[in-house]
Structure formats: C-alpha cells, structure tokens
Amino acid sequence: MADLTGARWRTSTRSSANGADCVEAADNPPGVVAVRDSKDHAGGTLIFAPTAWHRFVATLREPARN
C-alpha cells in the first residue's frame, strides 16, 4: 500500500466547472501515481507505476484512429 500522506491531488483543467464526473491524480508520492474519484475521496484509490500512468495519458492524447 502506498503512503499517500501529503499527496497533492489535482483535477484536470478540462473538468467541468462543478467538478462532477472527474478524477483527481497525485503524482508527488514517491514511485507511484494515485488516482481517485473527485466526489468520493473515501471510495478508494487506484495506484499506478509512473511509467504505466504516463503511457496511459500519452495514449489518450493520441489522435483517434479509424
């Protein structure tokens, strides 16, 4: 289990103004990227290796392939 004490959570700049239906990510804990539901902080946290998270984000940024 990752120690998320002091995690700095941030929400995407593309999130809606009210923060609904968003996730928050914290990449400052050592060796992990943590992701959680912005509306339910106690609902659980997903933990990713930094390389896996960066690969995931890069894939999202790729243009759609038809």
Residue frames as qw, qx, qy, qz and C-alpha x, y, z in Angstrom:
[[0.000, 0.889, 0.458, 0.000, 0.00, 0.00, 0.00],
 [0.409, 0.458, -0.015, 0.789, 1.36, 3.40, -0.97],
 [0.280, -0.543, -0.430, 0.664, 1.72, 6.11, 1.67],
 [0.198, 0.659, 0.436, 0.580, -0.42, 8.97, 0.35],
 [0.362, -0.777, -0.272, 0.438, 0.21, 11.26, 3.30],
 [0.179, -0.634, 0.204, 0.724, 0.93, 14.67, 1.81],
 [0.424, 0.323, 0.693, 0.486, -0.36, 13.73, -1.64],
 [0.146, 0.427, -0.021, -0.892, -1.16, 16.82, -3.72],
 [0.436, 0.450, 0.777, 0.061, -4.35, 15.98, -5.60],
 [0.124, 0.388, -0.221, -0.886, -5.19, 17.80, -8.80],
 [0.593, 0.512, 0.592, -0.190, -8.10, 17.69, -11.20],
 [0.495, 0.274, 0.517, 0.642, -7.83, 18.06, -14.95],
 [0.031, 0.330, -0.008, -0.943, -8.12, 21.58, -16.31],
 [0.301, -0.068, -0.644, -0.700, -10.70, 20.10, -18.70],
 [0.100, -0.363, -0.879, 0.294, -13.02, 19.11, -15.87],
 [0.123, -0.736, -0.498, -0.441, -16.43, 20.69, -15.65],
 [0.034, -0.606, 0.219, -0.764, -16.77, 23.80, -13.51],
 [0.700, -0.515, 0.122, -0.479, -18.60, 21.95, -10.72],
 [0.105, -0.515, 0.840, -0.138, -16.05, 19.10, -10.60],
 [0.839, 0.054, 0.384, -0.382, -18.65, 16.41, -11.29],
 [0.938, 0.324, 0.119, 0.012, -17.65, 13.20, -13.04],
 [0.330, 0.813, -0.448, 0.173, -13.92, 13.84, -12.60],
 [0.900, -0.216, -0.221, 0.307, -10.92, 12.06, -11.26],
 [0.170, -0.934, 0.312, -0.045, -8.04, 13.51, -9.29],
 [0.890, 0.215, -0.253, 0.313, -4.44, 12.42, -9.64],
 [0.402, -0.866, 0.295, 0.043, -1.47, 12.79, -7.31],
 [0.860, 0.399, -0.212, 0.239, 1.99, 12.21, -8.74],
 [0.013, 0.795, -0.453, 0.405, 4.09, 13.52, -5.88],
 [0.821, -0.436, 0.347, -0.122, 4.15, 10.37, -3.66],
 [0.093, -0.607, 0.745, 0.262, 7.42, 8.51, -4.28],
 [0.113, -0.172, 0.948, 0.243, 7.26, 5.88, -7.01],
 [0.195, 0.466, 0.863, -0.009, 3.51, 5.94, -7.67],
 [0.220, -0.141, -0.218, -0.940, 0.70, 7.88, -9.28],
 [0.115, 0.332, 0.845, -0.403, -2.55, 7.74, -7.31],
 [0.240, -0.199, -0.455, -0.834, -5.99, 8.31, -8.87],
 [0.051, 0.348, 0.821, -0.450, -9.33, 8.75, -7.11],
 [0.012, 0.698, 0.624, 0.351, -12.90, 9.93, -7.73],
 [0.128, 0.312, -0.148, 0.930, -13.13, 13.68, -7.12],
 [0.535, -0.459, -0.135, -0.697, -16.56, 13.30, -5.49],
 [0.908, -0.377, -0.083, -0.164, -15.77, 10.30, -3.26],
 [0.146, 0.740, -0.612, 0.237, -12.34, 10.62, -1.68],
 [0.505, -0.355, 0.721, -0.315, -13.00, 7.71, 0.67],
 [0.884, 0.274, 0.095, -0.367, -14.24, 5.44, -2.13],
 [0.900, -0.028, 0.320, 0.296, -10.84, 4.01, -2.96],
 [0.065, 0.848, -0.382, -0.362, -7.67, 4.91, -4.79],
 [0.928, 0.340, 0.050, 0.146, -6.04, 3.31, -7.79],
 [0.393, -0.745, 0.418, 0.341, -2.24, 3.13, -7.73],
 [0.816, 0.571, 0.010, 0.093, -0.17, 3.06, -10.92],
 [0.684, -0.235, 0.200, 0.661, 3.52, 2.83, -11.65],
 [0.054, 0.728, -0.073, -0.679, 4.61, 6.19, -13.10],
 [0.061, -0.244, 0.739, 0.626, 5.60, 4.63, -16.43],
 [0.104, 0.420, 0.891, 0.138, 2.20, 2.96, -16.81],
 [0.070, 0.783, 0.425, -0.449, 0.37, 6.19, -15.95],
 [0.001, 0.627, -0.313, -0.713, 2.43, 8.27, -18.39],
 [0.093, -0.004, 0.869, 0.486, 1.85, 5.68, -21.12],
 [0.106, 0.605, 0.781, -0.110, -1.91, 5.78, -20.42],
 [0.062, 0.801, 0.164, -0.572, -2.03, 9.60, -20.61],
 [0.063, -0.433, 0.581, 0.687, 0.06, 9.62, -23.79],
 [0.135, 0.247, 0.910, 0.305, -2.35, 7.14, -25.37],
 [0.113, 0.745, 0.585, -0.300, -5.30, 9.38, -24.52],
 [0.007, 0.750, -0.116, -0.651, -3.60, 12.30, -26.22],
 [0.269, -0.083, 0.770, 0.573, -3.06, 10.39, -29.48],
 [0.473, 0.195, -0.222, -0.830, -5.41, 11.24, -32.33],
 [0.776, 0.116, 0.507, -0.356, -8.25, 8.78, -32.79],
 [0.027, -0.275, 0.838, 0.471, -7.55, 6.03, -35.31],
 [0.731, 0.250, 0.148, -0.617, -10.41, 4.96, -37.55]]
